[in-house]
Amino acid sequence: MRIVILGCGRLGAHLARQLDHEGHSVAVIDRNGEAFARLGSDFRGTMILGTGIDQDILRRAGIEQADAFVAVTNGDNTNAMASEIVKLVFKVPKVVARLYDPVREDTYHTLGLMETVCPTVIGSDKIREIVIGDGRKQ
């Protein structure tokens, strides 16, 4: 698969390395060039310096041939906006956005514009399970 990832923080870099090692074609976009160091020297993908809401940057990352787009910057607004652009303008079939705000995540999920992942909800559910459940880490 050809996958474009927006955000080269801990999650974006980990996901990019994992997909790269599995043999996928991966492009990573980030505003901070120093973030690409997280990818390691064996990363075979493409690194693009810029913002993921810029259509020219998305094109340089290969968005027009992408099978999937993942937005995992630290900003919900950036992730949502970039994901909408990719879904509506470039018609990428699989679009996933990390959104920290549960209300925003629920709204976008309900609208069906993109798949969403909300670490706030996932973390809360897991902690509740540990606290209320039998106390064992699952």
C-alpha contacts under 8 A as a table, 3 or more apart, distances in Angstrom:
res1	aa1	res2	aa2	distance
1	M	24	H	5.18
1	M	25	S	6.10
1	M	66	A	7.64
1	M	67	D	6.04
1	M	68	A	7.72
2	R	24	H	6.20
2	R	25	S	4.68
2	R	26	V	5.98
2	R	65	Q	7.09
2	R	66	A	4.88
2	R	67	D	5.32
2	R	68	A	6.68
3	I	24	H	7.31
3	I	25	S	6.19
3	I	26	V	4.96
3	I	27	A	6.40
3	I	66	A	5.60
3	I	67	D	5.99
3	I	68	A	4.87
3	I	69	F	5.75
3	I	70	V	7.67
4	V	26	V	5.84
4	V	27	A	4.78
4	V	28	V	5.89
4	V	29	I	7.61
4	V	61	A	6.71
4	V	62	G	7.42
4	V	63	I	6.68
4	V	66	A	6.68
4	V	68	A	6.44
4	V	69	F	4.84
4	V	70	V	6.37
5	I	8	C	7.79
5	I	12	G	6.65
5	I	16	A	7.20
5	I	26	V	7.42
5	I	27	A	6.17
5	I	28	V	4.77
5	I	29	I	6.23
5	I	69	F	5.83
5	I	70	V	4.77
5	I	71	A	5.96
5	I	72	V	7.38
6	L	12	G	7.22
6	L	28	V	5.88
6	L	29	I	4.82
6	L	30	D	6.25
6	L	52	G	6.08
6	L	69	F	7.72
6	L	70	V	6.12
6	L	71	A	4.67
6	L	72	V	5.89
6	L	73	T	6.41
6	L	79	N	7.92
7	G	12	G	5.43
7	G	13	A	7.73
7	G	28	V	6.92
7	G	29	I	5.91
7	G	30	D	5.08
7	G	71	A	6.51
7	G	72	V	5.18
7	G	73	T	4.44
7	G	74	N	7.82
8	C	11	L	7.19
8	C	12	G	4.58
8	C	13	A	4.86
8	C	28	V	6.75
8	C	29	I	6.99
8	C	30	D	5.82
8	C	35	A	5.71
8	C	36	F	6.37
8	C	38	R	7.39
8	C	72	V	7.84
8	C	73	T	7.39
9	G	12	G	5.29
9	G	13	A	5.79
9	G	35	A	6.53
9	G	38	R	7.61
9	G	72	V	7.88
9	G	73	T	7.10
10	R	13	A	5.43
10	R	14	H	6.02
10	R	38	R	7.51
11	L	14	H	5.17
11	L	15	L	6.04
11	L	72	V	7.08
12	G	15	L	5.21
12	G	16	A	5.99
12	G	28	V	7.99
12	G	72	V	6.02
12	G	73	T	7.78
13	A	16	A	5.01
13	A	17	R	6.08
13	A	36	F	7.70
13	A	38	R	5.92
13	A	39	L	5.48
14	H	17	R	5.27
14	H	18	Q	6.14
14	H	39	L	7.49
15	L	18	Q	5.07
15	L	19	L	6.09
16	A	19	L	5.26
16	A	20	D	5.93
16	A	26	V	6.51
16	A	27	A	7.91
16	A	28	V	7.26
16	A	39	L	7.37
17	R	20	D	5.04
17	R	21	H	6.05
17	R	39	L	6.21
17	R	43	F	6.48
18	Q	21	H	5.25
18	Q	22	E	6.35
19	L	22	E	5.02
19	L	23	G	6.55
19	L	24	H	5.54
19	L	25	S	7.82
19	L	26	V	7.08
20	D	23	G	5.21
20	D	24	H	5.20
20	D	25	S	6.48
20	D	26	V	6.15
20	D	43	F	6.81
20	D	44	R	6.77
20	D	45	G	6.75
21	H	24	H	7.41
25	S	45	G	6.29
26	V	44	R	7.99
26	V	45	G	4.91
26	V	46	T	6.42
27	A	45	G	5.51
27	A	46	T	4.46
27	A	47	M	5.84
27	A	48	I	7.32
27	A	61	A	5.72
27	A	62	G	7.54
28	V	45	G	7.59
28	V	46	T	6.18
28	V	47	M	4.97
28	V	48	I	6.09
28	V	61	A	7.31
29	I	47	M	6.05
29	I	48	I	4.73
29	I	49	L	5.86
29	I	50	G	6.33
29	I	51	T	6.96
29	I	52	G	6.61
29	I	61	A	7.26
30	D	33	G	6.82
30	D	35	A	7.23
30	D	36	F	7.83
30	D	47	M	7.92
30	D	48	I	6.58
30	D	49	L	5.36
30	D	50	G	5.63
30	D	51	T	6.31
30	D	52	G	7.53
31	R	49	L	5.49
31	R	50	G	4.64
31	R	51	T	5.58
32	N	35	A	5.59
32	N	36	F	7.79
32	N	49	L	6.86
32	N	50	G	7.79
33	G	36	F	5.83
33	G	49	L	6.09
34	E	37	A	5.85
35	A	38	R	5.91
36	F	39	L	5.53
36	F	40	G	7.77
36	F	47	M	7.10
37	A	40	G	5.77
37	A	41	S	7.87
39	L	42	D	7.75
39	L	43	F	5.91
40	G	43	F	5.82
46	T	61	A	7.33
47	M	61	A	7.87
48	I	57	I	7.35
48	I	60	R	7.42
48	I	61	A	6.49
49	L	57	I	8.00
50	G	54	D	7.74
50	G	57	I	6.27
51	T	54	D	5.77
51	T	57	I	6.81
52	G	55	Q	7.47
52	G	57	I	6.62
52	G	58	L	6.20
52	G	78	T	7.60
52	G	82	A	5.72
53	I	57	I	7.89
53	I	58	L	7.53
53	I	78	T	7.16
53	I	81	M	6.70
53	I	82	A	4.80
53	I	85	I	7.19
54	D	57	I	5.33
54	D	58	L	6.34
55	Q	58	L	4.94
55	Q	59	R	6.11
56	D	59	R	5.02
56	D	60	R	6.23
57	I	60	R	5.02
57	I	61	A	6.32
58	L	61	A	5.05
58	L	62	G	6.52
58	L	63	I	5.47
59	R	62	G	5.04
59	R	63	I	5.25
59	R	64	E	6.33
60	R	63	I	7.50
62	G	65	Q	5.67
62	G	66	A	6.25
63	I	66	A	4.81
63	I	69	F	7.83
63	I	86	V	7.58
63	I	90	F	7.07
63	I	92	V	7.51
64	E	90	F	6.08
64	E	92	V	7.56
66	A	69	F	7.09
66	A	92	V	6.32
67	D	92	V	6.07
67	D	93	P	6.05
67	D	94	K	6.44
68	A	92	V	6.14
68	A	93	P	6.29
68	A	94	K	4.58
68	A	95	V	5.74
68	A	96	V	7.96
69	F	83	S	7.49
69	F	86	V	7.46
69	F	92	V	7.10
69	F	94	K	6.36
69	F	95	V	4.85
69	F	96	V	6.32
70	V	83	S	7.73
70	V	95	V	5.95
70	V	96	V	4.82
70	V	97	A	5.83
71	A	79	N	5.02
71	A	80	A	7.82
71	A	82	A	7.22
71	A	83	S	6.68
71	A	96	V	6.32
71	A	97	A	4.71
71	A	98	R	6.23
72	V	79	N	6.43
72	V	97	A	6.30
72	V	98	R	5.30
73	T	76	D	7.54
73	T	78	T	7.18
73	T	79	N	6.31
73	T	98	R	7.74
75	G	78	T	5.31
75	G	79	N	6.21
75	G	99	L	7.77
76	D	79	N	5.10
76	D	80	A	5.98
76	D	98	R	7.19
76	D	99	L	5.06
76	D	100	Y	6.45
76	D	101	D	7.36
77	N	80	A	5.19
77	N	81	M	5.94
78	T	81	M	5.21
78	T	82	A	5.89
79	N	82	A	5.35
79	N	83	S	5.98
79	N	97	A	5.76
79	N	98	R	6.76
79	N	99	L	7.17
80	A	83	S	5.15
80	A	84	E	6.15
80	A	97	A	6.50
80	A	99	L	7.62
81	M	84	E	5.16
81	M	85	I	6.27
82	A	85	I	5.15
82	A	86	V	6.15
83	S	86	V	5.09
83	S	87	K	6.01
83	S	95	V	6.36
83	S	96	V	7.22
83	S	97	A	6.56
83	S	114	M	7.01
84	E	87	K	5.11
84	E	88	L	5.80
84	E	89	V	7.88
84	E	113	L	6.80
84	E	114	M	7.53
85	I	88	L	5.35
85	I	89	V	5.30
85	I	90	F	7.00
86	V	89	V	5.65
86	V	90	F	4.99
86	V	91	K	6.29
86	V	92	V	6.05
86	V	95	V	7.56
87	K	90	F	5.88
87	K	91	K	4.73
87	K	92	V	5.31
87	K	93	P	7.21
87	K	95	V	6.64
87	K	113	L	7.19
87	K	114	M	7.43
88	L	91	K	5.48
92	V	95	V	6.75
94	K	114	M	7.60
94	K	115	E	7.80
95	V	114	M	5.32
95	V	115	E	6.05
96	V	114	M	5.80
96	V	115	E	4.63
96	V	116	T	5.48
96	V	117	V	7.32
97	A	114	M	7.01
97	A	115	E	6.39
97	A	116	T	4.91
97	A	117	V	6.25
98	R	116	T	5.78
98	R	117	V	4.77
98	R	118	C	5.81
98	R	119	P	7.50
99	L	102	P	7.29
99	L	104	R	7.13
99	L	105	E	5.62
99	L	116	T	6.72
99	L	117	V	6.17
99	L	118	C	5.11
99	L	119	P	7.45
100	Y	105	E	7.38
100	Y	118	C	5.29
100	Y	119	P	6.07
100	Y	120	T	5.73
101	D	104	R	5.34
101	D	105	E	6.06
101	D	118	C	7.09
101	D	120	T	7.16
102	P	105	E	4.93
102	P	106	D	6.03
102	P	118	C	6.39
102	P	120	T	6.80
102	P	121	V	6.52
103	V	106	D	5.18
103	V	107	T	6.26
104	R	107	T	5.06
104	R	108	Y	6.26
105	E	108	Y	5.37
105	E	109	H	6.00
105	E	116	T	6.21
105	E	117	V	7.32
105	E	118	C	6.42
106	D	109	H	5.07
106	D	110	T	5.95
107	T	110	T	5.14
107	T	111	L	6.21
108	Y	111	L	5.07
108	Y	112	G	6.27
108	Y	113	L	6.24
108	Y	114	M	6.80
108	Y	115	E	7.99
108	Y	116	T	7.32
109	H	112	G	5.14
109	H	113	L	6.90
109	H	114	M	6.49
109	H	115	E	6.22
109	H	116	T	6.09
112	G	115	E	7.21
118	C	121	V	5.52
118	C	122	I	6.28
119	P	122	I	4.88
119	P	123	G	5.63
120	T	123	G	5.30
120	T	124	S	6.02
121	V	124	S	5.07
121	V	125	D	6.01
122	I	125	D	5.22
122	I	126	K	6.19
123	G	126	K	5.15
123	G	127	I	6.10
124	S	127	I	5.20
124	S	128	R	6.03
125	D	128	R	5.15
125	D	129	E	6.11
126	K	129	E	5.01
126	K	130	I	6.31
127	I	130	I	5.08
127	I	131	V	6.09
128	R	131	V	5.07
128	R	132	I	5.71
128	R	133	G	7.57
129	E	132	I	5.42
129	E	133	G	5.08
129	E	135	G	7.78
130	I	133	G	5.29
130	I	134	D	6.82
130	I	135	G	4.79
130	I	136	R	6.24
130	I	137	K	6.20
130	I	138	Q	7.83
131	V	134	D	7.50
131	V	135	G	5.71
132	I	135	G	7.03
133	G	136	R	7.56
